């Protein structure tokens, strides 16, 4: 029997279809009756916004590739057009299920809780009168319908905006009869309007969609004409942008220029009211130069993600996840001198179960401490009013040497990062934009402090962003350390990012695009050698995505050698587990729960002396070769035991875990006769 070629297409799952499978798992949460009702609605909305981004970035990228070379074959053996065909089928099924869940499951369940979306045919006379007044006073003055004729060309449609195409008969005041008009709903308008109980005799939680109000009173916009039909639609555009690193003089200006065009990229998807006549939908398809496979019929609001606003409009704690207070580690709560605490021992934070506040306080204390000489920080996503940035500004104004590496091309956060860069520069901080051609995705902060005759490095290294809001929603690790060699490594990486000079060999850090990929492969090979000698060999990997082909092949070789491999992969996984003779020893699971799993951990048995690394990088080609990433070792024995305990909990989860099957589908784990075990719930109990 010939050995199986590890680059055979049948050994790989298509990246795009795997990402859509993740959205299927997210949407499944909306059907889980054990979850609070408004949280289930939230999951529905998240699956919709995820699909938006999928078309804005992934489908848009495939379409661009098809224009350049339609014959490109993916790792799994599919052409670009074959991928687009399969994506279309899966995405249409997903959208149909989203609207089914909304209309048949969630809306009836909400009504049992006296939370109602009132359709036009259910408005009472009092409600209709209030809504008509609302339309005349709040909407009519800012709505601008555009009749289509030679003097009024089809307007530019903003990405993902709410629009209406109106069919008309009759002539306007100038004798024109175009037959069609376009109405764009300004983005400033709320998409859900709550009816005031006292003024409309409504329930405490009665809502009307903006689209319903516009439909009801659309005739008022076309005096003297008859509206035959009014249909909402939305266009999704290519929102990724390309900056030619070799042809620009100023990255900031280039990003600003591309950002201005994001709302008007190439059309990639059209959503339209399910009641829209075929003639009208075909007119729009032709106008946007889209094929029928990219037309989606909406049995409800065309932008379901905007329904998420309902969550904050309703104060019903029993319909939401119970609040929790993140824990502050005793090392910080007992001793407010962060530097003394970190000198004593390495300290690990596990967000959101442990508070992000110590990270901000660490930078705050550094900004105020007269012995601190310099602070160096990477920023990828931070939020608009970032407390981290506020402390860096204070430090710069206090005369400290503050250097910040801001990634301007953090997708969908470019505008905010440009603003943060300007604020930091105004405070006299040194701001650089990373390395041309490589996104700076590493999460690290370095504080240099003069202690007597010693200049000591204090570092914070993380798997997630310096973003207090997402730190309450994403699971991430953050490590504080004053270990000399680790601090020296971080200092060298910052020197590389700012000076563009070569960096001497790092002591402990693995860094992409230089040593990370090779370092991980080397550790996998070491486990293979142990297994071939008949010794125990194990690998545990927890990441967001597994795509990079050489890494997958190394894991296949490890499985063939008898290495036990457990993988916790939140989203995309191109590795196919359970293939006889190839991946029999590999198990892949995905955890979908209250928090978005974001920690990246690489753990190797290493002959019984576990080698554990945390990282900002996933097993993706971009992370290994096109980004600046770090992978940092965990050396404290207690912290190693703690992380291994966490990983063991993820592997024991029998309720929120989804197990990847050989055919690329996922099956949700069932507790059976065992007690229900949910790792996120257990961590909340432990820390909060």
C-alpha positions as CSV (number, residue, x, y, z in Angstrom):
1,X,0.0,0.0,0.0
2,X,1.4,3.4,-1.1
3,X,1.8,6.0,1.6
4,X,-0.9,8.7,1.6
5,X,0.3,12.0,0.1
6,X,-0.2,14.6,2.9
7,X,-0.9,17.3,0.3
8,X,-3.9,15.4,-1.2
9,X,-6.9,17.7,-1.6
10,X,-9.2,15.3,0.2
11,X,-7.3,15.8,3.4
12,X,-8.3,19.4,3.6
13,X,-11.5,21.2,4.4
14,X,-12.3,24.4,2.5
15,X,-11.4,27.5,4.4
16,X,-14.5,29.5,3.4
17,X,-17.0,26.6,4.0
18,X,-15.4,26.0,7.4
19,X,-15.9,29.7,8.3
20,X,-19.6,29.4,7.3
21,X,-19.8,26.3,9.5
22,X,-18.7,28.5,12.4
23,X,-21.7,30.8,11.7
24,X,-24.0,27.8,11.7
25,X,-22.7,26.9,15.2
26,X,-23.3,30.5,16.4
27,X,-26.8,30.5,15.0
28,X,-27.6,27.2,16.7
29,X,-27.2,29.1,20.0
30,X,-30.4,31.1,19.1
31,X,-32.3,27.8,19.3
32,X,-30.9,26.8,22.7
33,X,-33.9,27.2,25.1
34,X,-31.5,26.9,28.1
35,X,-30.1,30.3,27.2
36,X,-31.8,33.6,28.2
37,X,-34.1,34.8,25.4
38,X,-32.5,38.1,24.6
39,X,-29.1,36.4,24.5
40,X,-30.5,34.0,21.9
41,X,-31.6,37.0,19.9
42,X,-28.1,38.3,20.2
43,X,-26.6,35.2,18.8
44,X,-29.0,35.5,15.8
45,X,-27.7,39.0,15.2
46,X,-24.1,38.0,15.6
47,X,-24.5,35.3,12.9
48,X,-25.9,38.0,10.6
49,X,-23.1,40.5,11.2
50,X,-20.6,37.7,10.8
51,X,-22.1,36.8,7.4
52,X,-21.9,40.5,6.4
53,X,-18.2,40.5,7.1
54,X,-17.8,37.1,5.3
55,X,-19.2,38.7,2.1
56,X,-17.4,42.0,2.6
57,X,-14.0,40.3,2.9
58,X,-13.9,36.6,2.0
59,X,-16.3,36.5,-0.9
60,X,-15.0,39.8,-2.2
61,X,-11.5,38.4,-2.1
62,X,-12.5,35.3,-4.1
63,X,-14.2,37.5,-6.7
64,X,-11.1,39.6,-7.1
65,X,-9.0,36.4,-7.4
66,X,-11.4,35.0,-10.1
67,X,-10.8,38.1,-12.2
68,X,-7.0,37.7,-12.0
69,X,-6.9,33.9,-12.4
70,X,-10.1,31.8,-12.3
71,X,-8.0,28.6,-12.6
72,X,-6.4,28.9,-9.1
73,X,-7.0,25.7,-7.1
74,X,-7.4,25.9,-3.3
75,X,-5.7,23.4,-1.0
76,X,-8.8,21.3,-0.9
77,X,-8.9,21.0,-4.7
78,X,-11.7,23.5,-5.5
79,X,-11.5,26.2,-8.2
80,X,-12.6,29.7,-7.3
81,X,-16.0,29.3,-9.1
82,X,-16.6,25.9,-7.4
83,X,-15.9,27.6,-4.0
84,X,-18.3,30.4,-4.9
85,X,-21.0,27.9,-5.9
86,X,-20.8,26.0,-2.7
87,X,-20.6,29.2,-0.6
88,X,-23.8,30.4,-2.3
89,X,-25.7,27.2,-1.4
90,X,-24.5,27.2,2.2
91,X,-25.0,31.0,2.7
92,X,-28.6,30.9,1.3
93,X,-29.4,28.0,3.6
94,X,-28.0,29.9,6.5
95,X,-30.0,33.1,5.7
96,X,-33.2,31.1,5.3
97,X,-32.6,29.6,8.7
98,X,-31.9,33.0,10.2
99,X,-35.3,34.3,9.1
100,X,-37.0,31.1,10.1
101,X,-35.6,31.3,13.6
102,X,-36.6,35.0,13.8
103,X,-40.1,34.6,12.6
104,X,-41.1,31.2,13.9
105,X,-39.1,30.9,17.1
106,X,-37.8,34.1,18.6
107,X,-40.6,36.5,17.8
108,X,-43.3,34.2,19.2
109,X,-41.0,33.6,22.3
110,X,-40.6,37.3,22.7
111,X,-44.3,37.8,22.5
112,X,-44.8,35.4,25.4
113,X,-42.6,37.9,27.4
114,X,-44.7,40.8,26.2
115,X,-42.0,42.0,23.8
116,X,-43.6,42.7,20.5
117,X,-42.6,43.7,17.0
118,X,-45.9,45.2,15.6
119,X,-46.5,44.8,11.9
120,X,-48.6,47.4,10.1
121,X,-51.7,45.3,10.1
122,X,-51.6,45.1,13.9
123,X,-51.4,48.8,14.7
124,X,-54.3,50.2,16.6
125,X,-55.7,53.6,15.6
126,X,-53.8,55.3,18.5
127,X,-50.6,53.7,17.5
128,X,-51.0,54.6,13.9
129,X,-51.7,58.2,14.7
130,X,-48.6,58.4,16.9
131,X,-46.5,56.7,14.2
132,X,-47.9,59.1,11.5
133,X,-46.9,62.0,13.6
134,X,-43.4,60.5,14.2
135,X,-43.1,60.0,10.4
136,X,-44.1,63.6,9.6
137,X,-41.9,65.2,12.3
138,X,-38.9,62.9,12.6
139,X,-38.6,61.2,9.2
140,X,-40.2,63.2,6.4
141,X,-37.9,66.3,6.8
142,X,-34.7,64.2,6.2
143,X,-35.9,61.6,3.7
144,X,-34.9,62.3,0.1
145,X,-36.5,60.1,-2.6
146,X,-34.9,60.2,-6.0
147,X,-37.0,59.5,-9.0
148,X,-35.1,57.7,-11.7
149,X,-34.8,59.4,-15.1
150,X,-32.1,60.9,-17.3
151,X,-31.6,63.8,-15.0
152,X,-31.7,61.7,-11.8
153,X,-29.3,58.7,-12.3
154,X,-29.4,55.8,-9.9
155,X,-27.8,57.1,-6.6
156,X,-24.7,55.7,-5.1
157,X,-25.8,53.2,-2.5
158,X,-23.7,53.0,0.7
159,X,-22.4,49.7,1.9
160,X,-25.0,47.8,4.0
161,X,-27.4,50.8,4.2
162,X,-31.2,50.5,4.3
163,X,-32.8,51.5,1.0
164,X,-36.2,51.2,-0.7
165,X,-37.0,50.8,-4.3
166,X,-40.5,52.3,-5.1
167,X,-42.7,51.4,-8.0
168,X,-44.9,54.4,-9.1
169,X,-47.6,55.3,-11.6
170,X,-48.7,58.8,-12.5
171,X,-46.8,62.0,-13.2
172,X,-45.1,64.4,-10.8
173,X,-45.5,68.2,-10.7
174,X,-43.2,68.5,-13.8
175,X,-45.1,65.9,-15.8
176,X,-42.4,63.2,-15.4
177,X,-43.2,59.5,-15.0
178,X,-40.1,57.5,-14.3
179,X,-41.9,54.5,-12.8
180,X,-39.3,54.0,-10.2
181,X,-37.7,55.9,-7.3
182,X,-35.0,55.1,-4.7
183,X,-35.2,56.2,-1.1
184,X,-32.2,55.9,1.2
185,X,-32.7,55.8,4.9
186,X,-30.1,57.9,6.7
187,X,-27.8,55.9,8.9
188,X,-28.5,58.2,11.8
189,X,-32.1,57.0,12.0
190,X,-32.9,54.2,14.5
191,X,-33.9,51.0,12.9
192,X,-36.2,50.0,15.8
193,X,-38.6,52.5,17.3
194,X,-40.2,51.9,20.7
195,X,-43.8,52.9,21.1
196,X,-44.4,55.1,24.2
197,X,-46.9,53.2,26.4
198,X,-48.7,56.3,27.7
199,X,-49.2,58.0,24.3
200,X,-50.2,54.9,22.3
201,X,-51.8,52.6,24.9
202,X,-49.1,50.1,24.0
203,X,-47.4,47.5,26.1
204,X,-44.1,48.4,27.9
205,X,-42.0,46.7,25.1
206,X,-43.8,47.3,21.8
207,X,-41.6,48.1,18.9
208,X,-41.9,49.0,15.2
209,X,-39.3,48.6,12.5
210,X,-38.3,51.8,10.7
211,X,-38.9,50.0,7.5
212,X,-42.6,49.4,8.5
213,X,-43.1,53.1,9.2
214,X,-41.7,54.1,5.8
215,X,-43.8,51.5,4.1
216,X,-46.9,52.7,5.8
217,X,-46.5,56.4,4.9
218,X,-44.5,56.2,1.7
219,X,-47.3,57.8,-0.3
220,X,-46.7,61.1,1.5
221,X,-43.4,61.3,-0.3
222,X,-44.9,61.2,-3.8
223,X,-47.8,63.6,-3.9
224,X,-50.0,63.2,-6.9
225,X,-48.6,59.8,-7.8
226,X,-49.6,56.3,-6.8
227,X,-47.2,53.9,-5.1
228,X,-47.7,50.4,-6.5
229,X,-44.9,48.8,-4.4
230,X,-42.2,49.6,-1.9
231,X,-39.4,47.1,-1.2
232,X,-36.5,47.4,1.1
233,X,-33.1,46.4,-0.1
234,X,-29.5,46.4,1.0
235,X,-26.2,46.0,-0.9
236,X,-23.0,44.5,0.6
237,X,-19.8,45.8,-0.9
238,X,-16.1,44.8,-0.9
239,X,-14.9,46.4,2.3
240,X,-11.3,45.1,2.2
241,X,-8.9,47.5,0.7
242,X,-5.5,47.2,-0.8
243,X,-2.5,49.5,-0.1
244,X,0.4,49.0,-2.5
245,X,3.3,49.1,0.0
246,X,5.9,49.5,-2.7
247,X,4.2,52.5,-4.3
248,X,3.3,54.7,-1.3
249,X,5.3,57.5,0.5
250,X,2.9,58.0,3.4
251,X,1.0,55.0,4.8
252,X,-1.3,57.2,6.8
253,X,-2.5,59.1,3.8
254,X,-2.8,55.9,1.8
255,X,-5.0,54.3,4.4
256,X,-7.1,57.4,4.8
257,X,-7.7,57.5,1.0
258,X,-8.7,53.9,0.8
259,X,-10.9,54.3,3.9
260,X,-12.9,57.0,2.2
261,X,-13.8,54.6,-0.6
262,X,-14.8,51.6,1.6
263,X,-18.5,52.4,1.5
264,X,-18.4,52.3,-2.3
265,X,-16.4,49.1,-3.1
266,X,-17.6,46.6,-5.6
267,X,-21.0,45.1,-5.0
268,X,-20.9,41.5,-3.7
269,X,-24.4,40.8,-2.4
270,X,-27.9,42.1,-2.8
271,X,-30.6,41.5,-0.1
272,X,-34.2,42.5,-1.0
273,X,-37.7,42.1,0.5
274,X,-39.0,38.6,-0.2
275,X,-42.2,40.2,-1.5
276,X,-40.4,42.1,-4.2
277,X,-41.5,41.2,-7.8
278,X,-39.0,39.4,-10.0
279,X,-38.9,42.2,-12.4
280,X,-37.8,44.7,-9.8
281,X,-35.2,42.3,-8.2
282,X,-33.8,41.7,-11.7
283,X,-33.6,45.4,-12.3
284,X,-31.5,45.8,-9.2
285,X,-29.3,42.8,-10.0
286,X,-28.6,44.3,-13.4
287,X,-27.9,47.7,-11.9
288,X,-25.3,46.3,-9.4
289,X,-24.0,43.8,-12.0
290,X,-24.7,40.9,-9.8
291,X,-25.6,37.3,-10.7
292,X,-28.7,35.7,-9.3
293,X,-26.7,33.5,-6.9
294,X,-25.8,36.6,-4.9
295,X,-29.4,37.7,-4.5
296,X,-30.9,37.0,-1.0
297,X,-34.6,37.3,-0.3
298,X,-35.3,38.7,3.2
299,X,-38.4,37.6,5.1
300,X,-38.1,40.5,7.5
301,X,-35.7,43.4,8.0
302,X,-32.9,43.3,5.4
303,X,-30.3,44.0,8.1
304,X,-31.1,41.6,11.0
305,X,-27.9,42.6,12.9
306,X,-29.6,46.0,13.6
307,X,-32.2,44.1,15.7
308,X,-29.4,43.8,18.3
309,X,-30.4,47.3,19.4
310,X,-33.3,45.7,21.2
311,X,-31.0,44.2,23.8
312,X,-30.1,47.6,25.3
313,X,-33.7,48.9,25.0
314,X,-35.1,46.3,27.3
315,X,-34.3,46.2,31.0
316,X,-35.2,42.6,31.8
317,X,-32.3,41.0,33.7
318,X,-34.0,37.6,33.7
319,X,-33.8,37.5,29.9
320,X,-30.0,38.2,29.8
321,X,-26.9,36.4,31.1
322,X,-26.5,37.2,34.8
323,X,-23.9,39.9,35.4
324,X,-20.5,39.0,36.8
325,X,-17.7,40.9,38.5
326,X,-14.3,39.9,37.1
327,X,-11.8,38.8,39.8
328,X,-8.6,40.8,40.6
329,X,-5.7,38.5,41.3
330,X,-4.6,38.6,44.9
331,X,-1.1,39.5,43.9
332,X,-2.5,42.9,42.8
333,X,-5.3,43.3,45.3
334,X,-3.0,42.8,48.3
335,X,-0.2,45.0,46.9
336,X,-0.9,48.1,44.9
337,X,2.8,48.3,43.9
338,X,2.5,46.5,40.6
339,X,6.3,46.5,40.0
340,X,6.9,44.8,43.4
341,X,4.3,42.2,42.7
342,X,5.7,41.4,39.2
343,X,9.3,41.3,40.5
344,X,8.2,38.7,43.0
345,X,6.6,36.3,40.4
346,X,5.1,36.1,36.9
347,X,1.3,36.8,37.0
348,X,-1.2,35.5,34.6
349,X,-4.6,37.0,33.9
350,X,-7.4,35.1,32.2
351,X,-10.0,37.5,30.8
352,X,-12.9,38.0,31.2
353,X,-12.9,35.9,34.3
354,X,-10.2,38.1,35.7
355,X,-10.3,41.8,35.3
356,X,-8.6,43.8,32.6
357,X,-8.2,46.7,35.1
358,X,-4.7,45.6,36.3
359,X,-3.5,46.1,32.7
360,X,-4.7,49.7,32.7
361,X,-3.4,50.2,36.2
362,X,0.0,48.8,35.3
363,X,0.3,51.5,32.5
364,X,-1.2,54.1,34.8
365,X,1.4,53.4,37.5
366,X,4.1,53.4,35.0
367,X,2.9,56.8,33.7
368,X,3.1,58.3,37.3
369,X,6.2,56.6,38.6
370,X,9.3,58.9,38.5
371,X,11.6,55.9,38.1
372,X,10.0,54.8,34.9
373,X,12.0,56.0,31.9
374,X,10.1,54.6,29.0
375,X,6.9,52.8,27.9
376,X,6.6,51.0,24.6
377,X,3.3,49.6,23.4
378,X,1.7,47.9,20.5
379,X,-1.9,48.8,19.6
380,X,-4.1,46.8,17.2
381,X,-7.6,47.3,18.4
382,X,-8.3,49.5,21.5
383,X,-11.7,51.2,21.2
384,X,-12.4,54.8,20.7
385,X,-12.1,56.2,24.3
386,X,-9.3,53.9,25.3
387,X,-8.1,54.1,28.9
388,X,-4.8,52.6,27.8
389,X,-4.2,55.4,25.3
390,X,-5.2,57.9,27.9
391,X,-2.5,56.7,30.2
392,X,0.1,56.6,27.4
393,X,-0.8,60.3,26.7
394,X,-0.4,61.1,30.4
395,X,3.0,59.4,30.4
396,X,4.2,61.3,27.3
397,X,3.0,64.6,28.8
398,X,4.9,63.7,32.0
399,X,8.1,63.6,30.0
400,X,8.5,59.9,29.7
401,X,9.7,58.3,26.5
402,X,6.6,56.8,25.0
403,X,6.7,54.8,21.8
404,X,3.5,53.3,20.3
405,X,3.3,51.0,17.4
406,X,-0.2,51.4,15.9
407,X,-1.5,49.1,13.2
408,X,-3.4,51.4,10.8
409,X,-4.7,48.5,8.8
410,X,-6.6,46.7,11.6
411,X,-9.6,45.8,9.6
412,X,-12.7,47.9,10.4
413,X,-10.7,49.8,13.1
414,X,-8.6,51.9,10.7
415,X,-10.5,55.1,11.3
416,X,-10.3,54.8,15.1
417,X,-6.6,54.0,15.0
418,X,-5.9,57.0,12.8
419,X,-7.6,59.2,15.4
420,X,-5.6,57.6,18.3
421,X,-2.4,58.1,16.4
422,X,-3.1,61.8,16.1
423,X,-3.9,62.1,19.8
424,X,-0.7,60.4,20.8
425,X,1.4,62.5,18.4
426,X,-0.1,65.7,19.9
427,X,1.1,64.5,23.3
428,X,4.6,64.1,21.9
429,X,4.6,60.3,21.9
430,X,6.6,58.6,19.2
431,X,4.2,56.9,16.9
432,X,5.1,54.4,14.2
433,X,2.8,52.4,12.0
434,X,4.6,49.1,12.1
435,X,6.4,47.5,9.2
436,X,5.5,48.1,5.5
437,X,4.1,44.9,4.1
438,X,3.4,43.3,7.5
439,X,0.6,43.9,10.0
440,X,1.8,44.3,13.5
441,X,-0.5,42.0,15.4
442,X,1.7,41.3,18.4
443,X,0.2,42.3,21.8
444,X,3.0,43.6,24.1
445,X,3.8,46.4,26.5
446,X,7.3,47.1,27.8
447,X,8.1,49.4,30.8
448,X,11.7,50.3,31.5
449,X,12.3,51.3,35.1
450,X,15.5,52.6,36.7
451,X,16.0,50.8,40.0
452,X,19.2,52.0,41.6
453,X,21.9,51.1,39.2
454,X,19.7,48.6,37.4
455,X,17.5,49.3,34.4
456,X,14.7,46.6,34.7
457,X,12.3,45.6,32.0
458,X,8.6,44.9,33.0
459,X,6.4,43.4,30.3
460,X,2.8,42.5,29.6
461,X,2.3,40.0,26.8
462,X,-1.1,38.9,25.7
463,X,-3.2,36.8,23.3
464,X,-5.8,39.6,22.8
465,X,-6.0,43.3,22.2
466,X,-5.6,46.2,24.7
467,X,-9.4,46.8,24.5
468,X,-11.3,46.9,27.8
469,X,-14.7,46.3,26.2
470,X,-13.7,43.2,24.3
471,X,-11.8,42.0,27.4
472,X,-15.3,41.4,28.9
473,X,-16.5,39.4,25.9
474,X,-13.4,37.5,24.7
475,X,-11.3,34.9,26.5
476,X,-7.7,35.9,26.5
477,X,-4.5,35.4,28.5
478,X,-2.2,38.2,29.6
479,X,1.2,37.6,31.3
480,X,3.1,40.1,33.5
481,X,6.8,39.3,33.9
482,X,10.1,41.0,34.8
483,X,12.1,38.0,33.7
484,X,15.3,39.4,32.3
485,X,15.7,37.5,29.0
486,X,12.0,37.8,28.1
487,X,12.1,41.6,28.7
488,X,15.3,41.9,26.6
489,X,13.5,40.0,23.8
490,X,10.5,42.3,23.9
491,X,12.9,45.3,23.8
492,X,14.6,43.9,20.8
493,X,11.3,43.4,18.9
494,X,10.3,47.0,19.6
495,X,13.7,48.1,18.4
496,X,13.1,46.2,15.2
497,X,9.7,47.7,14.7
498,X,10.9,51.3,15.1
499,X,14.4,51.3,13.7
500,X,13.9,48.7,10.9
501,X,17.2,47.2,11.7
502,X,17.9,43.6,12.0
503,X,17.4,42.0,15.4
504,X,19.9,39.6,17.0
505,X,18.6,36.2,18.0
506,X,15.9,36.2,20.5
507,X,16.3,34.3,23.8
508,X,12.8,33.1,24.5
509,X,10.3,34.6,22.2
510,X,9.2,33.1,18.9
511,X,8.4,35.8,16.4
512,X,6.8,35.8,13.0
513,X,7.7,36.2,10.2
514,X,11.1,34.9,11.3
515,X,11.1,32.1,13.9
516,X,7.5,31.3,14.9
517,X,6.6,29.0,12.1
518,X,9.9,27.1,12.2
519,X,9.8,26.9,16.0
520,X,6.3,25.4,16.2
521,X,7.2,22.8,13.5
522,X,10.4,22.0,15.4
523,X,8.3,21.3,18.6
524,X,5.9,19.1,16.6
525,X,8.9,17.1,15.2
526,X,10.2,16.6,18.7
527,X,6.9,15.0,19.7
528,X,7.1,12.8,16.6
529,X,10.6,11.6,17.6
530,X,9.3,10.7,21.1
531,X,6.4,8.8,19.7
532,X,8.7,6.8,17.3
533,X,10.7,5.8,20.4
534,X,7.6,4.4,22.0
535,X,7.5,7.2,24.6
536,X,4.4,9.3,25.5
537,X,3.9,12.2,23.1
538,X,1.1,14.8,23.2
539,X,0.1,18.1,21.7
540,X,-2.7,20.4,22.8
541,X,-3.4,23.4,20.6
542,X,-6.0,26.1,21.3
543,X,-6.4,28.7,18.5
544,X,-9.0,30.6,16.5
545,X,-8.2,29.1,13.2
546,X,-6.1,26.3,11.5
547,X,-5.3,27.0,7.9
548,X,-1.5,26.9,7.3
549,X,-0.7,23.9,5.1
550,X,2.8,23.0,6.4
551,X,1.6,23.1,10.0
552,X,-1.4,20.8,9.1
553,X,0.9,18.3,7.4
554,X,3.3,18.3,10.4
555,X,0.3,17.5,12.6
556,X,-0.7,14.7,10.2
557,X,2.8,13.3,10.4
558,X,2.6,13.5,14.2
559,X,-0.7,11.6,14.2
560,X,0.7,8.9,12.0
561,X,3.6,8.5,14.4
562,X,1.2,8.0,17.3
563,X,1.2,11.5,18.9
564,X,-2.0,12.2,20.8
565,X,-3.3,15.6,19.4
566,X,-6.1,17.5,20.9
567,X,-7.2,20.8,19.2
568,X,-9.6,23.4,20.4
569,X,-10.3,25.6,17.3
570,X,-13.0,28.2,17.6
571,X,-13.6,29.0,13.9
572,X,-11.9,27.9,10.7
573,X,-10.3,24.4,10.6
574,X,-8.9,23.1,7.3
575,X,-7.4,20.0,9.0
576,X,-9.6,17.0,8.5
577,X,-9.6,14.8,11.7
578,X,-10.3,11.1,11.8
579,X,-8.9,10.1,8.4
580,X,-7.7,6.5,8.7
581,X,-4.0,6.3,8.5
582,X,-3.6,10.1,8.6
583,X,-5.4,11.8,11.4
584,X,-6.7,9.0,13.6
585,X,-5.1,10.5,16.6
586,X,-6.4,14.0,16.1
587,X,-9.5,15.4,17.8
588,X,-10.8,18.9,16.9
589,X,-13.5,20.7,18.9
590,X,-15.0,24.1,18.9
591,X,-16.4,25.9,22.0
592,X,-19.3,28.3,21.4
593,X,-20.5,29.9,24.6
594,X,-21.2,33.2,26.3
595,X,-17.7,34.4,25.5
596,X,-15.8,34.4,22.3
597,X,-12.9,32.0,22.7
598,X,-9.8,33.9,21.7
599,X,-6.8,32.5,23.7
600,X,-4.1,30.9,21.6
601,X,-2.0,28.3,23.4
602,X,0.5,25.7,22.1
603,X,1.4,23.0,24.5
604,X,3.8,20.1,23.9
605,X,4.3,17.2,26.3
606,X,8.1,17.4,25.9
607,X,9.0,14.2,27.6
608,X,6.8,15.0,30.6
609,X,8.2,18.5,31.1
610,X,5.4,20.4,29.3
611,X,6.5,23.2,27.0
612,X,3.6,25.8,27.0
613,X,3.4,28.9,24.8
614,X,0.8,31.6,24.5
615,X,0.6,33.7,21.4
616,X,-1.1,36.4,19.4
617,X,-0.9,34.1,16.4
618,X,-3.2,31.5,14.9
619,X,-2.1,28.6,12.7
620,X,-2.8,30.7,9.5
621,X,-0.5,31.6,6.7
622,X,-0.9,35.3,7.3
623,X,0.0,35.0,11.0
624,X,3.1,32.9,10.2
625,X,4.5,34.9,7.2
626,X,2.7,38.2,6.8
627,X,2.3,39.6,10.3
628,X,4.5,40.6,13.2
629,X,3.4,38.1,15.9
630,X,4.9,36.9,19.1
631,X,4.7,33.5,20.9
632,X,5.9,33.6,24.5
633,X,6.8,30.8,26.7
634,X,5.2,30.2,30.1
635,X,8.0,29.2,32.5
636,X,6.4,29.5,35.9
637,X,5.4,25.9,37.0
638,X,2.2,27.0,38.7
639,X,1.0,29.0,35.7
640,X,1.8,26.0,33.4
641,X,-0.3,23.8,35.6
642,X,-3.1,26.3,35.6
643,X,-3.1,26.6,31.8
644,X,-3.0,22.9,31.4
645,X,-5.9,22.7,33.8
646,X,-7.9,25.2,31.7
647,X,-7.1,23.2,28.5
648,X,-8.3,20.0,30.3
649,X,-11.5,21.7,31.1
650,X,-12.1,22.7,27.5
651,X,-11.5,19.2,26.4
652,X,-14.0,17.9,29.0
653,X,-16.8,20.3,28.0
654,X,-19.7,18.2,27.0
655,X,-22.3,20.8,26.3
656,X,-20.9,23.9,24.6
657,X,-18.4,21.9,22.6
658,X,-18.9,21.0,18.9
659,X,-16.9,18.1,17.6
660,X,-15.5,18.3,14.0
661,X,-16.3,15.2,12.0
662,X,-14.2,13.8,9.2
663,X,-16.7,15.1,6.6
664,X,-16.2,18.7,7.7
665,X,-19.5,18.9,9.7
666,X,-19.8,19.5,13.4
667,X,-21.8,17.6,16.0
668,X,-22.6,19.2,19.3
669,X,-21.3,17.2,22.3
670,X,-24.0,15.7,24.5
671,X,-23.5,15.0,28.2
672,X,-25.5,11.7,28.1
673,X,-25.4,10.2,31.5
674,X,-22.6,12.5,32.7
675,X,-23.2,15.7,34.6
676,X,-23.3,18.8,32.3
677,X,-19.9,20.4,32.2
678,X,-19.4,23.8,30.5
679,X,-15.9,25.2,30.9
680,X,-16.9,28.9,30.7
681,X,-19.5,28.4,33.4
682,X,-16.9,26.6,35.5
683,X,-14.4,29.4,35.1
684,X,-17.0,31.9,36.1
685,X,-17.7,29.9,39.2
686,X,-14.0,29.7,40.0
687,X,-13.1,33.4,39.6
688,X,-16.3,35.4,39.8
